[in-house]
Amino acid sequence: IVLTTAVFVGVVGLFVWMVRDVLVAGMLGVVAAAYLRPLYRALRDRLRHPAGAAILTLVIVVTPLVAALVYSYVEVARVTAYVVAHEDEVSARIADALRRLGVAGAADGADGADDLSDRAHAWVVAAAGYGAAVPGVVRASVARGAVAASVFAFTVVYILTQSATVVAYVRGMVSPRYAALAGALERNVRAVLAGAIYG
């Protein structure tokens, strides 16, 4: 029985490890829905359409984040292209700036200056290599995170539109003898969320 239990725990652990991104996205979706509830209620009262209000709430929050990520990506790609096209000029400027700052090795004569220029050029080449790898990293992250993002979006919309059903289900899972404890816990969670949102 010990071996069976160990194998079962191992399999469950591996399964959870494999789907960790999706689990984290679901948990973040629940937390985000709790924080977005006031905005959702305001939109729902104006639109009179719960699903539309939930989707609009998600779009209002996600659009600036996506715009910032796209802007960052474009800027990194632009700077990387400039550095790759002007490696010698950039490394010469860095070496010159380090010489003016009095960095060790910069004022030791021609050999020290050449060593500093070589190090500056190596830094520029490394930075350009890192910047050139960014688009591939972003593409891989988008491909890997697409399912997690979908789970996050679905969870937020579901929790916003079906919160009464979810709360009723969770309350139904609590034994009646723990009703007082569950009520106190619910009041405390509401107070914490209200403090985090409005505080």
For each residue, the residues with C-beta under 8 A, 3 or more apart:
1: 4 5
2: 5 6
3: 6 7
4: 1 7 8
5: 1 2 8 9
6: 2 3 9 10
7: 3 4 10 11
8: 4 5 11 12
9: 5 6 12 13
10: 6 7 13 14
11: 7 8 14 15
12: 8 9 15 16
13: 9 10 16 17
14: 10 11 17 18
15: 11 12 18 19
16: 12 13 19 20 23
17: 13 14 20
18: 14 15
19: 15 16 22 23
20: 16 17 23 24
21: 24 25 144 145 147 148
22: 19 25 26 147 148 151
23: 16 19 20 26 27
24: 20 21 27 28 148
25: 21 22 28 29 148 149 151 152 155
26: 22 23 29 30 151 152 155
27: 23 24 30 31
28: 24 25 31 32 152 155
29: 25 26 32 33 151 152 153 154 155 156 159
30: 26 27 33 34 155 159
31: 27 28 34 35
32: 28 29 35 36 61 152 156
33: 29 30 36 37 40 155 156 159 160 163
34: 30 31 37 159 193
35: 31 32 193 196 197
36: 32 33 39 40 57 58 61 156 160
37: 33 34 40 41 160 163 197
38: 41 42 197
39: 36 42 43 57 60 61
40: 33 36 37 43 44 53 54 57 160
41: 37 38 44 45
42: 38 39 45 46
43: 39 40 46 47 53 56 57
44: 40 41 47 48 49 50 53 54
45: 41 42 48
46: 42 43 53
47: 43 44 52 53 56
48: 44 45
49: 44 52 53
50: 44 53 54 160 161
51: 54 55 157 161
52: 47 49 55 56
53: 40 43 44 46 47 49 50 56 57 160
54: 40 44 50 51 57 58 156 157 160 161
55: 51 52 58 59 157
56: 43 47 52 53 59 60
57: 36 39 40 43 53 54 60 61 156 160
58: 36 54 55 61 62 153 156 157
59: 55 56 62 63
60: 39 56 57 63
61: 32 36 39 57 58 64 65
62: 58 59 65 66 153
63: 59 60 66 67
64: 61 67 68
65: 61 62 68 69
66: 62 63 69 70
67: 63 64 70 71
68: 64 65 71 72
69: 65 66 72 73
70: 66 67 73 74
71: 67 68 74 75
72: 68 69 75 76
73: 69 70 76 77 134 135 138
74: 70 71 77 78
75: 71 72 78 79
76: 72 73 79 80 131 134
77: 73 74 80 81 131 134 135
78: 74 75 81 82
79: 75 76 82 83 131
80: 76 77 83 84 128 131 132 134
81: 77 78 84 85
82: 78 79 85 86
83: 79 80 86 87 90 124 127 128 131
84: 80 81 87 128 131 132
85: 81 82
86: 82 83 89 90
87: 83 84 90 91 121 124 125 128
88: 91 92 121
89: 86 92 93
90: 83 86 87 93 94 124
91: 87 88 94 95 117 120 121 123 124
92: 88 89 95 96 117 120
93: 89 90 96 97
94: 90 91 97 98 120 123 124
95: 91 92 98 99 106 113 116 117 119 120 121
96: 92 93 99 100
97: 93 94 100 101
98: 94 95 101 103 106 116 120
99: 95 96 102 103 106 107 113 116
100: 96 97
101: 97 98 106
102: 99 106 107
103: 98 99 106 116
104: 108
105: 108 112 115 116
106: 95 98 99 101 102 103 112 113 116
107: 99 102 112
108: 104 105 111 112 113
109: 112 113
110: 113 114
111: 108 114 115
112: 105 106 107 108 109 115 116
113: 95 99 106 108 109 110 116 117
114: 110 111 117 118
115: 105 111 112 118 119
116: 95 98 99 103 105 106 112 113 119 120
117: 91 92 95 113 114 120 121
118: 114 115 121 122
119: 95 115 116 122 123
120: 91 92 94 95 98 116 117 123 124
121: 87 88 91 95 117 118 124 125
122: 118 119 125 126
123: 91 94 119 120 126 127
124: 83 87 90 91 94 120 121 127 128
125: 87 121 122 128 129
126: 122 123 129 130
127: 83 123 124 130 131
128: 80 83 84 87 124 125 131 132
129: 125 126 132 133
130: 126 127 133 134
131: 76 77 79 80 83 84 127 128 134
132: 80 84 128 129 135
133: 129 130 136 137
134: 73 76 77 80 130 131 137 138
135: 73 77 132 138 139
136: 133 139 140
137: 133 134 140 141
138: 73 134 135 141 142
139: 135 136 142 143
140: 136 137 143 144
141: 137 138 144 145
142: 138 139 145 146
143: 139 140 146
144: 21 140 141 148
145: 21 141 142 148 149
146: 142 143 149 150
147: 21 22 150 151
148: 21 22 24 25 144 145 151 152
149: 25 145 146 152 153
150: 146 147 153 154
151: 22 25 26 29 147 148 154 155
152: 25 26 28 29 32 148 149 155 156
153: 29 58 62 149 150 156 157
154: 29 150 151 157 158
155: 25 26 28 29 30 33 151 152 158 159
156: 29 32 33 36 54 57 58 152 153 159 160
157: 51 54 55 58 153 154 160 161
158: 154 155 161 162
159: 29 30 33 34 155 156 162 163 166
160: 33 36 37 40 50 53 54 57 156 157 163
161: 50 51 54 157 158
162: 158 159 165 166
163: 33 37 159 160 166 167
164: 167 168
165: 162 168 169
166: 159 162 163 169 170
167: 163 164 170 171
168: 164 165 171 172
169: 165 166 172 173
170: 166 167 173 174
171: 167 168 174 182
172: 168 169
173: 169 170
174: 170 171 178 179 182
175: 178 179
176: 179
177:
178: 174 175 181 182
179: 174 175 176 182 183
180: 183 184
181: 178 184 185
182: 171 174 178 179 185 186
183: 179 180 186 187
184: 180 181 187 188
185: 181 182 188 189
186: 182 183 189 190
187: 183 184 190 191
188: 184 185 191 192
189: 185 186 192 193
190: 186 187 193 194
191: 187 188 194 195
192: 188 189 195 196
193: 34 35 189 190 196 197
194: 190 191 197 198 199
195: 191 192 198 199
196: 35 192 193 199
197: 35 37 38 193 194
198: 194 195
199: 194 195 196
